[in-house]
Amino acid sequence: MDISDIQEKLRNFSRERDWDQYHSPKNLAMALAAEAGELLEIYQWLTEQESNNPDDKIRKQTSEELADILIYIIKIADKLNIDLVDSVNNKIAINEKKYPKEKAKGSAKKYTEL
């Protein structure tokens, strides 16, 4: 299944429930932020070690929140006719220029500080 298949499945899901009327880019972006907050909540009080080695419950919760986040990302892109694969490839190219490996390797500094 690729992104266009998922978009079609999500369109049908929304259409069958008459939810498309609520799915403006603004509303979807707010829902995306809420879901990202739910993901953050899962990890909020874990140690670094616990977050790197989550138990089955944390992994399941993470999987569900990541799915919600991805659904909203895909829906926003669909609403705005944005090709996510092209967008990701373009952003990687931009980041390669901002963060050349010679300067950025092993550093957490922002590109303006390299």
C-alpha positions as CSV (number, residue, x, y, z in Angstrom):
1,M,0.0,0.0,0.0
2,D,1.4,3.4,-0.9
3,I,0.4,6.9,0.2
4,S,-2.2,7.3,-2.6
5,D,-3.9,4.1,-1.5
6,I,-4.0,5.3,2.1
7,Q,-5.4,8.7,0.9
8,E,-8.2,7.0,-1.0
9,K,-9.0,4.8,2.0
10,L,-9.1,7.8,4.3
11,R,-11.3,9.7,1.8
12,N,-13.7,6.9,1.7
13,F,-13.7,6.6,5.5
14,S,-14.5,10.3,5.9
15,R,-17.1,10.3,3.1
16,E,-19.0,7.4,4.6
17,R,-19.3,9.3,7.9
18,D,-19.9,12.7,6.3
19,W,-16.8,14.1,8.2
20,D,-15.2,15.8,5.3
21,Q,-17.1,19.0,6.2
22,Y,-14.9,19.2,9.4
23,H,-11.6,18.4,7.7
24,S,-10.3,21.7,6.7
25,P,-6.5,22.1,6.7
26,K,-6.8,24.3,9.8
27,N,-8.8,21.7,11.7
28,L,-6.6,18.8,10.5
29,A,-3.5,20.8,11.6
30,M,-5.0,21.3,15.1
31,A,-5.9,17.6,15.3
32,L,-2.3,16.7,14.3
33,A,-0.9,18.9,17.1
34,A,-3.2,17.2,19.6
35,E,-2.1,13.8,18.4
36,A,1.6,14.8,18.7
37,G,0.8,15.9,22.2
38,E,-0.6,12.5,23.0
39,L,2.6,10.9,21.7
40,L,4.6,13.3,23.8
41,E,2.5,12.4,26.9
42,I,3.5,8.7,26.5
43,Y,7.2,9.6,26.8
44,Q,7.0,12.6,29.1
45,W,8.3,11.0,32.3
46,L,10.3,8.1,30.9
47,T,14.1,8.1,31.3
48,E,16.3,8.1,28.2
49,Q,16.9,4.4,28.7
50,E,13.1,3.6,29.1
51,S,12.3,5.6,25.9
52,N,15.0,3.6,24.0
53,N,13.7,0.3,25.3
54,P,9.9,0.7,25.6
55,D,7.8,-2.2,26.9
56,D,5.0,-3.7,24.8
57,K,2.4,-1.3,26.3
58,I,4.4,1.8,25.4
59,R,5.2,0.4,21.9
60,K,1.5,-0.3,21.3
61,Q,0.5,3.2,22.4
62,T,3.3,4.7,20.3
63,S,2.2,2.7,17.3
64,E,-1.4,4.0,17.6
65,E,-0.3,7.6,18.1
66,L,2.1,7.5,15.2
67,A,-0.7,6.1,13.0
68,D,-3.0,9.0,14.1
69,I,-0.3,11.5,13.3
70,L,0.5,10.0,9.9
71,I,-3.2,9.9,9.1
72,Y,-3.6,13.6,9.8
73,I,-0.4,14.4,7.8
74,I,-1.7,12.4,4.8
75,K,-5.1,14.1,5.1
76,I,-3.6,17.6,5.1
77,A,-1.5,16.8,2.1
78,D,-4.4,15.3,0.3
79,K,-6.6,18.4,1.0
80,L,-3.8,20.7,-0.3
81,N,-2.7,18.4,-3.2
82,I,0.8,18.1,-1.8
83,D,2.9,15.2,-2.9
84,L,4.4,13.9,0.3
85,V,7.1,11.8,-1.4
86,D,8.3,14.8,-3.4
87,S,8.0,17.0,-0.3
88,V,10.1,14.6,1.8
89,N,12.7,14.3,-1.0
90,N,12.9,18.1,-1.4
91,K,13.3,18.6,2.4
92,I,16.1,16.0,2.6
93,A,17.9,17.8,-0.2
94,I,17.5,21.1,1.7
95,N,18.7,19.6,4.9
96,E,21.7,18.1,3.2
97,K,22.7,21.7,2.2
98,K,21.9,23.1,5.6
99,Y,23.7,20.3,7.5
100,P,26.7,19.2,5.4
101,K,28.1,16.0,6.9
102,E,31.5,17.5,7.3
103,K,30.2,20.2,9.7
104,A,27.2,18.5,11.2
105,K,28.5,15.0,12.0
106,G,28.1,14.2,15.7
107,S,26.7,17.7,16.4
108,A,23.3,18.7,17.6
109,K,23.8,22.3,16.7
110,K,21.3,24.2,14.5
111,Y,22.6,24.9,11.0
112,T,23.0,28.6,11.8
113,E,25.5,27.6,14.5
114,L,27.7,25.2,12.4
